[in-house]
């Protein structure tokens, strides 16, 4: 559908998800399911549909759950998981992804 875009996509997935606290006591907000799949996967597939292949996901709160989910490879996508700290705010997460 789309062409291969070499640009990197940064997704922030480390917040506490307090608005969805009834779900986020056990899983991080990006892993809340919609139609049986985590929100994070829907977002990645949306970008992939337009040719994006390189993803950097900033992990924090319950990041090990996201890491476990992405142990399996998702068709020809390059997904990089970066632990940016449990209590790090948005600007700090972006700074830690700079490398």
C-alpha positions in Angstrom: 0.0 0.0 0.0 2.5 2.6 1.1 6.2 2.9 0.2 9.0 2.2 2.7 9.6 5.3 4.7 12.9 5.4 6.5 11.7 7.9 9.1 11.6 6.7 12.7 8.3 6.7 14.7 8.5 7.4 18.4 5.7 6.1 20.6 5.5 7.1 24.3 4.3 4.1 26.2 5.6 4.6 29.7 3.0 6.7 31.6 0.9 5.4 34.5 -2.4 5.5 32.6 -4.3 6.9 35.6 -7.4 7.8 33.6 -7.9 4.1 32.8 -6.9 3.0 36.3 -9.5 0.2 36.3 -7.4 -1.5 33.5 -4.0 -0.2 34.2 -3.6 -1.7 37.7 -2.6 -4.9 35.9 -1.4 -3.8 32.4 0.0 -0.5 31.0 -2.4 1.7 29.0 -0.9 0.9 25.6 -1.8 -2.8 26.2 -5.5 -2.2 26.8 -7.3 -4.2 24.1 -9.6 -2.8 21.4 -11.2 -5.5 19.2 -8.9 -8.1 20.9 -5.6 -6.3 20.2 -3.6 -3.9 22.2 -4.0 -0.2 21.4 -0.2 0.0 20.8 -0.5 -2.6 18.0 -3.3 -0.7 16.3 -1.1 2.4 16.3 1.9 0.6 14.9 -0.2 -1.1 12.2 -1.7 2.3 11.2 1.8 3.7 10.6 3.0 0.6 8.9 0.1 0.8 6.5 1.6 4.1 5.3 5.1 2.6 4.9 6.7 3.3 8.3 8.9 0.5 9.4 11.1 1.8 12.3 9.5 2.2 15.7 11.0 3.3 19.0 8.8 2.7 22.0 9.6 4.5 25.2 8.8 2.1 28.1 8.2 2.9 31.7 5.3 1.8 33.9 4.8 -2.0 33.5 7.2 -1.9 30.5 8.0 -5.6 31.0 4.5 -6.5 29.7 5.1 -4.5 26.5 8.5 -6.1 26.1 7.1 -9.6 26.5 4.4 -8.9 23.9 7.0 -7.7 21.4 9.3 -10.7 21.8 7.5 -12.1 18.7 8.5 -10.4 15.5 5.9 -8.4 13.7 6.2 -8.8 9.9 9.2 -6.9 8.6 8.9 -4.1 11.2 11.9 -2.9 13.3 10.6 -2.4 16.8 13.0 -1.0 19.4 12.0 -1.0 23.0 13.8 1.5 25.2 13.4 1.6 29.0 13.1 5.3 29.8 12.4 4.9 33.5 9.2 4.4 35.5 8.9 7.9 36.8 10.2 9.8 33.8 8.1 12.6 32.4 7.4 13.1 28.6 10.4 15.4 28.0 12.8 13.0 29.8 11.5 10.1 27.8 12.2 11.9 24.6 15.7 12.9 25.8 16.5 9.3 26.6 15.4 8.3 23.1 17.8 10.8 21.5 20.7 8.3 21.3 
